[in-house]
Each structure stands twice: as C-alpha cells, then as structure tokens.
Amino acid sequence: MKALTVSALVCAMMALTRAAALPEETSGNGSDKTAKSHLVKRSTSCDGGWSEFHGRCFYYVPIAMTWAQAEKNCLSMGGNLASIHNVMEYHEIQRLILMSSHEYKQAWIGGSDAQEEKQWFWIDGTPFNYLNWCAGEPNNYHGKQNCLHMNHAAPKCWDDLQCNNRVPSVCAKKIR
C-alpha cells in the first residue's frame, strides 16, 4: 500500500511539474512552437561555504595551523590568506568568524614583514593601505614576530605574531 501511495505521489509531482513549466512561445510564423527558458543560472566562485563581500569570497578555516600552512591551505582552495582594505571588510570577516565559531577567535590573515622588518605587505600582492594595529603593535617581540593575526585581545585589533604559532585562518579570493 505504501509503495502504491509513493508511486501515485511521484506521478502527481511529475504531472504538476510539467503543468507548471513555462508556457510555450510562438516563434516565426506561429506553427513552430518552442519553449524558451527565462531562468538565469548564476554561479559564483563563492559556492561551497565561501561568503561573498564586495567582489571577494571569504572563508574561515577553524583548524589551527602555522601561517605558512594556512597560506598553503588557502592556495589549495584557489585563494590566499585574506587581505583587508577597510573597516567594513574587517567587520565582515569578524562576523564570518563569529558566525562559525560563536566567538571572535584570533585568526591568521595575509600580512607579513618576514622579508624585511617593518615592511608589511599582503601575500595576495594588493596594497597594504588599511591598518588596524593594536596599541604598541607591531612590536616584533623578541625579534621573531613577522606574521599578522586579527582579533587580538579585548580591542579585537591586529598583532604581529610568530609565524609558527598555530591559530585558525581566513582565506579570500576574487569572484571570477
């Protein structure tokens, strides 16, 4: 009895689906009828858990890794550790972390001065033109802090940290 009911429901759904299809449009002389779809299929590179914000996709990775491991992981997903260019992006990334972890966890982002002390750059090559350093930072504590993480201490600002520390990370990529 259950199989008969399921079969009837499936047949009814198929009939309703066909009945709800877009009406046929006449092309040319009226004798040739073809169905034209008015649906637009949109696909962005932000699929698969990535979040879109102002033309880029962001992804929070809760697994604690070193800065280099985190960058390699982002590269494997088609991005880089996130660069941040204004306060709105910073707050959006903080929101992303909060939604995923239910707290403002510290996370690697793509800033580094490992090549030359006090010359900070973004790993994705974009200009390092927005700053959100905590008071007294970057301080290169003990001469070994060359990587940038966010959500440091109570003000939830930036701090330089030893690159071999293990913290979660945020990846970013452009929408294609």
C-alpha positions as CSV (number, residue, x, y, z in Angstrom):
1,M,0.0,0.0,0.0
2,K,2.9,2.4,0.9
3,A,4.6,1.7,-2.4
4,L,1.4,2.4,-4.3
5,T,0.9,5.7,-2.4
6,V,4.5,6.8,-3.1
7,S,4.1,5.9,-6.8
8,A,1.0,8.0,-7.0
9,L,2.7,10.9,-5.4
10,V,5.6,10.7,-7.7
11,C,3.3,10.6,-10.8
12,A,1.3,13.6,-9.4
13,M,4.5,15.6,-8.8
14,M,5.7,14.8,-12.3
15,A,2.4,15.9,-13.8
16,L,2.3,19.1,-11.7
17,T,5.9,19.9,-12.7
18,R,5.1,19.6,-16.4
19,A,1.9,21.7,-15.9
20,A,3.9,24.4,-14.1
21,A,6.5,24.6,-16.9
22,L,6.9,27.9,-18.7
23,P,4.3,28.5,-21.4
24,E,5.4,27.9,-24.9
25,E,6.2,30.9,-27.0
26,T,5.5,31.1,-30.7
27,S,8.5,31.9,-32.9
28,G,8.3,32.8,-36.5
29,N,5.0,32.0,-38.3
30,G,3.2,30.6,-35.3
31,S,3.3,27.0,-36.4
32,D,6.7,26.2,-34.8
33,K,6.4,26.3,-31.0
34,T,9.4,26.1,-28.8
35,A,9.7,26.5,-25.0
36,K,12.2,29.2,-24.0
37,S,13.6,29.4,-20.5
38,H,13.6,32.7,-18.7
39,L,15.7,31.4,-15.9
40,V,19.2,32.7,-15.3
41,K,21.6,30.3,-13.7
42,R,24.1,32.2,-11.5
43,S,27.2,30.6,-10.3
44,T,29.9,32.4,-8.4
45,S,33.2,31.2,-7.0
46,C,31.7,31.8,-3.5
47,D,30.0,28.5,-3.6
48,G,31.0,25.7,-1.2
49,G,30.9,27.6,2.1
50,W,32.6,30.8,0.9
51,S,30.9,34.1,1.8
52,E,30.7,37.0,-0.7
53,F,31.5,40.5,0.3
54,H,32.3,43.4,-2.1
55,G,33.5,41.3,-5.0
56,R,35.6,38.8,-3.0
57,C,34.9,35.5,-1.3
58,F,36.0,34.8,2.3
59,Y,36.3,31.5,4.1
60,Y,37.0,30.9,7.8
61,V,39.2,27.9,8.5
62,P,38.8,26.9,12.1
63,I,41.7,24.4,12.1
64,A,44.8,25.8,13.9
65,M,47.8,26.0,11.6
66,T,51.1,27.9,11.2
67,W,50.9,31.0,9.0
68,A,52.7,29.1,6.1
69,Q,50.4,26.1,6.4
70,A,47.4,28.4,6.4
71,E,48.6,30.2,3.3
72,K,49.2,26.8,1.6
73,N,45.7,25.7,2.5
74,C,44.2,28.9,1.1
75,L,46.2,28.4,-2.1
76,S,44.8,24.8,-2.4
77,M,41.3,26.4,-2.4
78,G,42.2,29.0,-5.0
79,G,42.8,31.9,-2.7
80,N,45.3,33.4,-0.3
81,L,45.2,34.4,3.3
82,A,42.8,37.4,3.5
83,S,44.0,40.9,2.8
84,I,41.9,43.6,4.5
85,H,41.4,47.0,2.9
86,N,38.9,48.8,5.0
87,V,37.0,48.7,8.3
88,M,33.9,47.2,6.5
89,E,35.9,44.2,5.3
90,Y,37.4,43.8,8.8
91,H,33.9,43.8,10.4
92,E,32.6,41.4,7.8
93,I,35.5,38.9,8.4
94,Q,34.9,39.3,12.2
95,R,31.2,38.5,11.6
96,L,32.2,35.4,9.5
97,I,34.4,34.1,12.3
98,L,31.7,34.8,14.9
99,M,29.0,33.0,12.9
100,S,31.2,30.0,12.5
101,S,32.9,29.8,15.9
102,H,30.4,31.7,18.1
103,E,33.3,33.9,19.3
104,Y,35.8,36.4,18.0
105,K,38.6,33.9,17.6
106,Q,42.1,35.0,16.6
107,A,42.9,34.2,13.0
108,W,45.7,34.5,10.6
109,I,45.3,37.0,7.8
110,G,47.7,37.5,4.9
111,G,50.0,40.2,6.2
112,S,53.7,39.6,6.7
113,D,57.0,41.5,7.2
114,A,59.2,38.4,7.0
115,Q,61.1,39.6,4.0
116,E,62.1,43.0,5.5
117,E,61.3,44.2,9.1
118,K,58.6,46.9,9.3
119,Q,57.8,46.5,5.5
120,W,54.4,44.9,5.8
121,F,52.7,43.5,2.7
122,W,49.7,41.4,1.8
123,I,50.5,37.9,0.4
124,D,48.0,38.4,-2.4
125,G,50.0,41.4,-3.7
126,T,47.4,44.1,-3.0
127,P,48.4,47.4,-1.4
128,F,48.8,47.4,2.4
129,N,46.7,50.5,2.8
130,Y,44.4,49.8,5.7
131,L,45.8,49.4,9.3
132,N,44.1,48.2,12.4
133,W,47.1,47.6,14.8
134,C,46.5,47.3,18.5
135,A,48.3,49.9,20.6
136,G,52.0,49.3,20.6
137,E,51.9,46.9,17.6
138,P,53.6,45.7,15.6
139,N,56.3,45.3,18.1
140,N,58.3,42.3,16.7
141,Y,58.5,40.9,20.3
142,H,61.9,39.2,20.7
143,G,62.7,39.9,17.0
144,K,60.6,36.9,15.9
145,Q,57.1,38.2,15.0
146,N,56.6,38.5,11.3
147,C,53.0,37.4,10.6
148,L,49.7,39.1,11.1
149,H,46.7,37.9,13.0
150,M,43.4,39.5,13.8
151,N,41.1,39.7,16.8
152,H,43.9,40.2,19.3
153,A,43.0,40.9,22.9
154,A,40.0,43.0,24.0
155,P,40.0,45.6,21.2
156,K,40.0,42.8,18.6
157,C,42.7,44.5,16.6
158,W,45.8,43.3,14.8
159,D,49.0,41.9,16.3
160,D,52.2,40.6,14.9
161,L,52.9,37.0,16.0
162,Q,55.5,34.3,15.5
163,C,54.6,32.6,12.2
164,N,55.0,29.1,13.7
165,N,52.2,29.7,16.2
166,R,49.1,27.7,15.3
167,V,45.8,29.6,15.0
168,P,42.7,29.4,12.7
169,S,42.8,31.5,9.5
170,V,40.7,33.4,7.0
171,C,41.1,32.9,3.2
172,A,40.0,35.2,0.4
173,K,39.7,35.1,-3.3
174,K,38.3,37.2,-6.1
175,I,34.9,36.4,-7.6
176,R,35.5,35.1,-11.2
